[in-house]
Structure formats: C-alpha cells, structure tokens
C-alpha cells in the first residue's frame, strides 16, 4: 500500500509537516516494498484551493493513506470520495523516518 507523509523537506531526516495542502514535500512510502520516494508539492504556493488540488494529486498517485497534521474541509471530502484514508498526527517534532518507524511497528 502506498502511504503519503507530509514533509518539510526531501529526506527521511526532514521534519513532519502538519499542513496537508501546503506541505513543502510528500514522502511516498510503499509498505510492501519498504521504499520511499519524495516529490515536491507543486501546490505549496497556490493562491487558493491548495488542499483540493493536493487531494487530486494524491488520488492520481494511487495513494491509499495520507498522514498529515490537518485537512481542510474541502480536501477532507475529496479524499473521502476517493476512498483515501486520512490519519491525523500532531507530531511536528518528529522526522519522516520516525513516522515510518511507527507505521512499521
């Protein structure tokens, strides 16, 4: 299963980003292959609709689960429509690697 984790940077040592639509980067973790890939969020500086545009991108990428700090109401309803599970974590001090370690346990 592909899991998206919002990140402030493009490495496993980057801090977890509590923002969904305006996160700087996304870590895509494949729990089957245990691989990670980082992609830059093209909607980080969008004037409006960053959450909905990001939700559409997440669906395009085939993500089944998103881990972030918060989801706006429009992004939330789109993700629900796409049947993508949302996990809210208030762990802004954690790194992406620490979040992955939690998933693996």
C-alpha positions in Angstrom: 0.0 0.0 0.0 1.2 3.5 -0.8 1.2 5.9 2.1 1.8 9.6 1.8 3.5 11.5 4.6 3.6 15.3 4.5 7.2 16.6 5.0 9.1 19.9 5.3 12.0 18.5 3.2 13.0 15.8 0.8 14.8 13.4 3.1 14.0 10.9 5.8 15.5 13.2 8.3 13.1 16.1 7.4 10.5 17.1 9.9 6.9 16.0 9.5 4.8 18.8 8.1 1.5 19.4 9.9 0.0 21.0 6.8 -1.6 19.0 4.0 -2.2 21.2 1.0 0.7 23.5 1.7 3.3 20.9 2.8 6.6 21.5 1.1 7.2 17.9 0.2 5.5 14.5 0.2 7.2 11.3 1.2 5.5 8.3 -0.6 6.2 5.2 1.4 5.4 1.8 0.0 4.9 -0.5 2.9 5.0 -3.6 0.7 8.5 -2.9 -0.8 9.7 -0.7 2.1 10.7 2.0 -0.4 10.4 5.8 -0.1 10.2 8.5 -2.8 10.0 12.2 -2.3 8.1 14.6 -4.5 7.8 18.3 -4.2 4.3 19.7 -3.6 3.5 21.9 -6.7 0.6 23.5 -4.8 2.6 24.8 -1.8 2.2 28.4 -3.1 -1.2 28.2 -4.7 -3.4 31.3 -4.3 -6.3 29.1 -3.3 -7.5 25.5 -3.4 -4.2 24.0 -2.4 -5.9 21.3 -0.4 -8.3 20.2 -3.1 -5.5 20.3 -5.8 -3.3 18.3 -3.5 -6.1 15.7 -2.8 -6.5 15.3 -6.6 -2.7 14.7 -6.9 -2.8 12.2 -4.1 -5.5 10.2 -5.9 -3.5 10.4 -9.2 -0.5 8.9 -7.4 -2.5 5.9 -6.2 -2.1 6.7 -2.5 -4.3 4.7 -0.1 -3.5 6.5 3.1 -2.3 10.1 4.0 -0.6 11.0 7.2 -0.7 14.8 8.0 -1.5 17.2 10.8 -4.7 18.5 9.4 -7.0 18.5 6.4 -9.3 21.3 5.3 -13.0 20.5 4.9 -12.8 20.5 1.0 -9.7 18.4 0.9 -11.2 16.0 3.5 -14.4 15.5 1.5 -12.4 14.9 -1.7 -10.1 12.4 0.0 -13.2 10.6 1.4 -14.8 10.5 -2.1 -11.5 9.0 -3.4 -11.6 6.4 -0.5 -8.2 7.6 0.8 -7.8 7.1 4.5 -6.7 10.2 6.5 -4.5 9.8 9.6 -4.1 13.0 11.7 -0.9 13.2 13.7 0.2 16.1 15.9 3.8 15.1 15.8 5.5 18.2 14.3 8.8 17.5 16.1 9.1 14.0 14.5 11.1 13.2 11.4 9.6 11.4 8.4 11.8 8.4 9.4 10.3 8.3 12.9 6.8 8.3 11.4 7.7 5.4 9.1 9.1 3.6 12.1 5.8 4.0 13.8 3.9 2.6 10.8 6.2 -0.4 10.7 5.6 -1.4 14.3 
